[in-house]
Amino acid sequence: MFNTVAAGRPLKLAVPDLISNSYFPAAAAIELGFFAREKLDVSLELIFPVSKCYERLRDGAVDFVGASAHSVLSAFPNWNGAKLIAAQGQGMYWFLVLRSDLGARRGDLEIVKGRRIGAAPWVEMGLRQLLISAGFDLERDRIEIVPVPPAPGLGPNFGLGAARALEEGRIDGFWANGMGAEIAVRSGIGTVVLDVRRGDGPAGCFNYTMASVATTDRLIAQSPDIAAAAVRAIVATQRALKSDVSLATEVGRKLFPAREAELIADIVARDLPYYDATISPEFVAGMNTFARARGILNGDPAYADVVASEFSPLWTS
């Protein structure tokens, strides 16, 4: 379908959160050498918040973004100029965690009333819509969804910052990645209330967003071989981790602090059933519905307007 990619210019892949499982396949594709096997010289850049990742993509400062799919709309209104080329993992992947001393129980959303919940920009949209779909009125029910300033020494790694803010009592809960949730639960400071990937939350919320890889229409048109090679690298990484999850520890020891490096394989192991590069029409329809509800999308773009489906044979090849 596509020709072999010749060695070319260095490429940049941006993620909005690094010490995390959220965009781990993209980071691992670099660290495990799967981009290099495709003759792509790719470096990883941490850019927070996610909207800035996509702004840099739009402006040509990075070539790929590995982040939440709906957030493409932050810099490419109505999907004009960018497309998804692969999924890093299926389903909305954030956790709702509340302070353990509140006595929260899995699935009991009533606990959020009157609470202050930390969430990152654009990430918070998933929680807002989920609560509205579950019948809550944020103003009436006095639910505050607020940003969490980066914690000293942690940089723009939101999950770690949210776990620290929870421990310090600055928030009652957070909506963040699996690493933040794992730290909060293992330390005894937090209880998981919602895990959407594993069936929690109102109908349809699984398809609000996913961890994806996106690039510009310009790159796809001018260098389809590069885009195809990037897809193959992501798929190869997903398969390698499924075959040997201990590779996650190898990557973690290169990129993460010691504590998080030793946790990442356990977290990735739970995510492996969702490691599938496919982007289905059903997902796009669900994400479009969510995006319209949040006021970030006009109309109903077709599947081909959102996804570079010419690469779909590579998702399962």
C-alpha positions in Angstrom: 0.0 0.0 0.0 2.8 2.4 0.9 6.4 2.5 0.0 9.3 2.0 2.5 10.1 5.2 4.3 13.6 6.5 3.7 15.6 8.1 6.5 14.6 11.7 6.6 14.3 14.7 8.8 13.9 14.4 12.6 10.2 14.3 13.7 8.6 15.3 16.9 5.7 13.6 18.8 4.1 15.7 21.5 2.2 14.3 24.5 0.5 16.4 27.3 1.3 14.0 30.1 4.3 11.8 30.4 4.5 10.0 33.8 1.3 8.2 33.0 -0.2 5.2 31.3 -2.4 7.4 29.1 -0.1 7.9 26.2 2.3 5.1 27.0 2.2 3.4 23.6 3.4 6.5 21.9 6.3 7.1 24.3 7.1 3.4 24.3 7.2 3.3 20.5 10.1 5.7 20.7 11.9 4.1 23.7 11.6 0.6 22.4 12.8 1.5 19.0 9.7 0.8 16.9 9.8 4.2 15.2 13.5 3.6 14.5 12.7 0.2 12.9 10.5 2.1 10.5 13.4 4.4 9.8 11.8 7.4 11.5 13.8 9.6 13.8 11.2 10.6 16.4 11.7 12.5 19.6 9.2 13.0 22.4 8.1 16.4 23.7 6.0 17.0 26.8 3.7 20.0 26.2 0.9 20.9 28.6 -2.0 21.4 28.4 -3.2 19.3 25.6 -4.5 22.3 23.6 -0.9 23.5 23.2 0.1 20.1 21.8 -2.4 20.6 19.0 -1.5 24.2 18.5 2.1 23.2 17.9 0.9 20.5 15.5 -1.2 23.1 13.6 1.8 25.5 13.5 4.2 22.9 12.3 6.3 22.7 15.4 5.5 19.0 16.0 4.6 16.3 13.5 2.3 14.0 15.6 0.3 14.4 18.8 -0.4 11.4 21.1 -3.3 12.6 23.2 -7.1 12.7 23.7 -8.9 12.5 20.4 -11.6 15.1 21.0 -8.9 17.7 21.9 -7.9 17.9 18.2 -10.8 20.4 18.0 -8.9 22.8 20.2 -6.7 23.8 17.3 -8.5 22.3 14.3 -12.1 23.5 14.4 -14.6 21.0 12.9 -11.6 18.8 12.1 -10.3 21.1 9.4 -6.6 20.3 8.8 -6.0 17.2 11.0 -7.0 13.6 11.3 -6.6 10.7 13.6 -4.3 8.0 12.2 -4.5 5.3 15.0 -5.8 4.7 18.5 -3.3 4.1 21.3 -6.1 2.6 23.4 -9.9 2.2 23.2 -12.3 4.2 25.4 -12.2 7.2 27.7 -9.3 6.4 30.0 -9.5 8.8 33.0 -10.5 7.8 36.5 -12.7 9.7 39.0 -11.0 9.4 42.4 -12.3 10.9 45.7 -10.7 11.2 49.1 -10.9 7.9 50.9 -12.1 9.6 54.1 -15.3 10.6 52.3 -16.4 6.9 52.3 -16.9 6.9 48.5 -18.0 3.7 46.9 -17.4 2.5 43.3 -20.1 3.7 41.0 -21.8 6.0 43.6 -21.8 9.4 41.9 -23.9 11.1 44.6 -20.6 11.6 46.4 -19.6 14.4 44.0 -22.2 16.8 45.2 -20.7 19.7 47.0 -17.2 18.5 46.1 -14.2 20.2 44.5 -12.7 18.0 41.7 -9.4 18.7 40.0 -9.2 18.1 36.2 -6.9 19.3 33.4 -8.1 21.6 30.6 -10.0 19.7 27.9 -9.8 16.6 30.0 -12.4 18.1 32.3 -15.0 18.1 29.4 -15.3 14.3 29.8 -16.2 14.6 33.5 -18.6 17.5 32.9 -20.6 15.7 30.2 -20.5 12.4 32.1 -22.1 14.1 35.2 -24.7 16.0 33.1 -25.6 12.7 31.3 -26.0 11.1 34.8 -28.5 13.8 35.7 -26.4 16.2 37.7 -26.5 20.0 37.5 -23.1 21.3 38.4 -24.3 24.6 39.7 -27.3 23.2 41.6 -25.3 20.3 43.0 -22.4 22.6 43.9 -19.9 20.6 42.0 -16.7 22.5 41.3 -14.4 21.2 38.5 -11.1 23.1 38.8 -7.6 23.1 37.4 -4.8 21.8 39.7 -1.6 23.9 39.5 1.6 21.9 38.7 3.2 20.6 41.9 6.8 21.6 42.7 9.2 19.0 41.3 6.6 17.2 39.3 6.4 19.4 36.2 3.3 19.3 34.0 2.5 15.7 34.9 -1.2 16.2 35.8 -1.9 12.8 37.4 1.0 13.1 39.9 0.1 16.7 40.7 -3.6 15.7 41.2 -2.6 12.9 43.6 -0.5 15.3 45.6 -3.2 17.9 45.7 -5.6 15.3 47.0 -3.2 14.2 49.7 -2.7 17.9 50.7 -6.5 18.4 51.0 -6.5 21.1 48.2 -9.2 19.1 46.3 -11.8 16.5 47.3 -11.1 14.4 44.2 -9.6 14.3 40.7 -10.4 13.2 37.2 -7.1 12.0 35.9 -5.0 9.2 34.5 -4.4 5.7 35.9 -1.0 6.6 37.4 -2.5 9.3 39.6 -5.3 6.9 40.5 -2.9 4.1 41.3 -0.8 6.3 43.6 -3.8 7.6 45.4 -5.2 4.1 46.0 -2.0 2.5 47.0 -1.2 5.3 49.5 -4.6 5.1 51.0 -5.6 8.7 50.2 -8.1 7.9 47.4 -10.9 5.7 46.3 -11.8 5.0 42.7 -15.4 6.0 42.0 -15.5 5.7 38.2 -13.5 3.7 35.8 -15.2 4.3 32.4 -13.2 1.8 30.5 -14.4 -1.0 32.7 -18.1 -0.2 32.6 -18.7 2.7 35.0 -20.7 5.8 34.1 -23.7 6.6 32.0 -24.4 5.0 28.6 -22.2 6.3 25.8 -19.4 7.8 27.8 -16.9 5.1 26.8 -16.8 6.7 23.3 -16.5 10.4 24.4 -12.8 10.2 23.6 -9.8 7.9 23.4 -6.0 8.1 23.5 -5.1 8.5 19.8 -2.3 9.6 17.5 -3.1 12.6 15.2 -1.3 14.4 12.4 -2.0 17.1 9.9 -3.7 16.7 6.5 -0.6 18.3 5.2 1.7 15.6 6.4 -0.7 12.9 5.2 -0.8 14.4 1.7 2.9 15.2 1.4 4.4 12.2 3.3 1.9 9.3 3.5 4.8 6.9 4.0 5.8 8.7 7.2 2.2 8.6 8.5 1.9 4.9 7.6 5.2 4.1 9.3 4.1 5.9 12.5 0.9 3.8 12.5 3.0 0.6 12.1 5.2 1.7 15.0 2.2 2.2 17.3 0.7 -1.2 16.3 4.0 -3.0 16.8 4.4 -1.4 20.3 1.0 -2.4 21.4 1.7 -6.0 20.3 5.1 -6.0 22.0 3.6 -4.9 25.3 0.9 -7.5 25.0 3.5 -10.2 24.4 5.8 -9.0 27.2 4.4 -6.4 29.6 7.8 -6.2 31.5 8.9 -4.0 28.6 6.8 -1.3 30.2 9.2 -1.3 33.2 12.1 -1.0 30.8 10.5 2.1 29.3 9.4 3.5 32.7 13.0 3.3 34.0 14.1 5.5 31.1 11.4 8.1 31.5 9.9 8.0 35.0 11.0 8.6 38.6 11.8 5.4 40.4 8.4 4.9 42.2 6.4 5.3 39.0 8.8 3.2 36.9 8.1 0.3 39.2 4.3 0.8 39.0 3.9 1.2 35.3 3.9 -2.4 34.2 1.0 -3.3 36.6 -1.0 -0.3 35.2 -0.2 -1.1 31.6 -1.1 -4.8 32.2 -4.7 -3.7 33.1 -4.8 -1.6 29.9 -3.7 -4.3 27.5 -7.2 -5.4 26.5 -7.8 -1.9 25.2 -4.5 -1.7 23.2 -6.1 -1.8 19.7 -5.2 0.8 17.1 -8.7 0.6 15.4 -10.8 3.7 15.2 -14.3 2.6 14.5 -17.2 4.5 13.0 -19.1 3.9 16.2 -16.4 5.6 18.2 -16.4 8.7 15.9 -20.2 8.9 16.1 -20.0 8.8 19.9 -17.2 11.4 20.0 -19.1 13.7 17.7 -22.1 13.6 19.9 -20.0 14.3 22.9 -18.2 17.2 21.2 -21.4 18.8 20.1 -22.8 18.6 23.6 -19.7 20.3 24.9 -20.0 23.1 22.2 -16.7 22.3 20.6 -18.1 20.9 17.3 -20.6 22.2 14.8 -22.4 19.8 12.6 -21.8 16.1 12.1 -18.5 15.4 10.3 -18.2 12.2 8.4 -15.9 9.4 9.5 -13.6 10.3 6.6 -13.4 13.9 7.9 -12.1 12.7 11.3 -10.0 9.6 10.5 -7.4 8.9 7.9 -9.0 5.6 7.0 -6.5 4.8 4.3 -4.3 3.6 7.1 -6.9 1.2 8.5 -5.4 -1.9 7.0 -2.3 -1.3 9.1 -4.3 -1.3 12.4 -4.7 -5.1 12.2 -2.1 -6.1 9.6 
